Amino acid sequence: MSIFKKTEDKQHTAVVEDFRLQIASAHMPSGVRQIAEKELDMLSKTSPATAEYTIGLTYIDYLVSLPWNKKTPDNLDLERAERVMNERHYGLHEVKERILEHLAVKILVMNRKPRILVVDDEEIARRNLEHILIKEEYSVVTASGGAEAIKQLELSDFDIVLTDLKMEKISGIDILEKTRAKYPDTQVIMITAYASVDTAIEAIKRGAYHYIAKPFKLEEVRTTVKQALDKKLSTVSAKGSILCFAGPPGTGKTSLGRSIAEALGRKFARISLGGMKDEAEIRGHRRTYAGALPGRIIEEIRRADSANPVIMLDEVDKIGQDFKGDPESALLEVLDPEQNQSFIDHYLDVPFDLSNVMFIVTANIADNIQGPLRDRMEIIEFSGYTEDEKVNIALLHLVPKQIREQGLSDFPPKFTAETVSKIIQEYTREAGTRNLERQIATICRKIATEFVHHKETIRNIEITPAFVERYLGPRKYYFEVADEKNRVGVATGLVWTEAGGDIIFVEAARMKGNRELILTGSLGNVMRESAQAALSYIRSNASSFNISEDFFENHDIHVHVPAGAIPKDGPSAGATIAVSLISLLSGMPARRDVAITGEITLSGRILPVGGIKEKILAARRAGVKVVVLPMKNKVDTETLPEDAKKGLEILLADKIGEMVDKVLIK
Ligand code: ADP
């Protein structure tokens, strides 16, 4: 044998031994450990020159690097959580309250003294167990036989039931069955004599957590009970606990998620699902080829080096439409507490327990999430901010943050409220604060550059509105409504999009043709149907609007909604389309500063629509003076904050005729 071959062999053995040690100290569950060891045994017989060797080694390396049993201790202090959220986030009272409630339930469940039922007909064993468990600070109830145990189970719930397997009349198996039927989350541990281990294994098959053989060792009782309790608590605390933050971009969803992680003392990771096209991105690739990778979930857990991080899954409502595989079932496997205890990533090919992860998903519109996934979520709505709220957020949070980030901490420029208002009105058009933050960042950067250029810094420089144009260039947005004239055939409407509320101008025109309704502007199916309904309603009620009955004869009608690159859908533009048509056909101009929203029926009734707060905010941003809403949306207007309605007249209407009276100028 050549000397090279010998050194190579030595190296090979050293690598294998090193991995053996790593496997031993990786705290894997026993099943996983066996698989890793088997894989390593196989590799020890494989030539290091082969591709299988590299693939196998990378795999084991990955397995040992996962935080199988590594968790950050939770900081379950509600007051601190509240403080962290209040310090970092302005307003959002309702949202914060819901989050605190959610955490409070978790804390209650986790901090309660665990209740254990000990069932044994042998008095000494019963007393011994009781003694050990009380010392561990558990609350213990004992039963001297099956009948008494059943009575206790009828009376109240236990976290753990420790029961002797062999008892007269009612056996341990009966108690197991009873417990599983009544309290599916309660974990049952069997106590058994060595001789009946086979029966104990049978009990595990029927759902017992584990067994302890008599005579039992103190340490074994302690750890088995502790582990069973962990399992019970993780299922309970995870139940129904997928928080879903829904709302337009820039309304603080991500940053609040970060604050929750920080308040709990957990690691934070974020995965964007928007546009994800392949199930493998969630669940990993099978390990059959070189370069196969685990999915993002497992990868983020590895990166966080903790089995209980807060993971934020962004844009669940926008998972790629051409998704390969079934996104819903992939997500359920990740999120559903019933399934995620043994989540199998295709690359790992062994289960990883995700039940300790706190998942928060985000969506722009919660209604877009459907089915079983939605049932398991607790949806918390974030809505757009009013101008006053934005000014406060900017002055308290965004400006200080940008001053820090742009290196201006030693010479912080001072922004006035008027300046921020000017930026909001003239340089942004959004529900949240993302663009606002960007504009503030631009100003801070430019000031920093000036300081460097002129080799001088100005202390206490005050950024007044007059500065804004100098730094941000000419005004980007105008009040689309106040600055324009009233016209015939053009009506102002309010819609609800993923980015929050928005204003639309529906234009209608009539020309010689063949009774055709032409619709343009990237309209979705529902909006097209609304247009059809509006036209049919007008045709059957023409006389009541002083429109000639045969307006459609030898004519085409064209309805257009500009800003055509943005797809629009939903029924709430129905009323706006109807009013623009009536304006066109009757020749009465429509007031541009009156905005309407509502679904229309064939009989001209106005049905209620969603997103009222977002729409009202959008109306104010655009300079609208009067908003006409469906009568049935009255409740929504009552819960609106005062500063959202400031300067707006809000009217209600039941029939399209009433809307026409308010919008068209006779
Ligand atoms: P989203 O995830 O909803 O798109 P982000 O959390 O990314 O929004 O928020 C965008 C920016 O606005 C962040 O810098 C965030 O800190 C800030 N922000 C949003 N809402 C608030 C608020 N209520 N208080 C303080 N800062 C906020």
Boltz pocket constraint, residues with backbone or C-beta under 6 A from the ligand:
constraints:
  - pocket:
      binder: B
      contacts: [[A, 88], [A, 89], [A, 90], [A, 91], [A, 92], [A, 247], [A, 248], [A, 249], [A, 250], [A, 251], [A, 252], [A, 253], [A, 254], [A, 255], [A, 256], [A, 393], [A, 397], [A, 398], [A, 432], [A, 433], [A, 434], [A, 437]]
      max_distance: 6.0
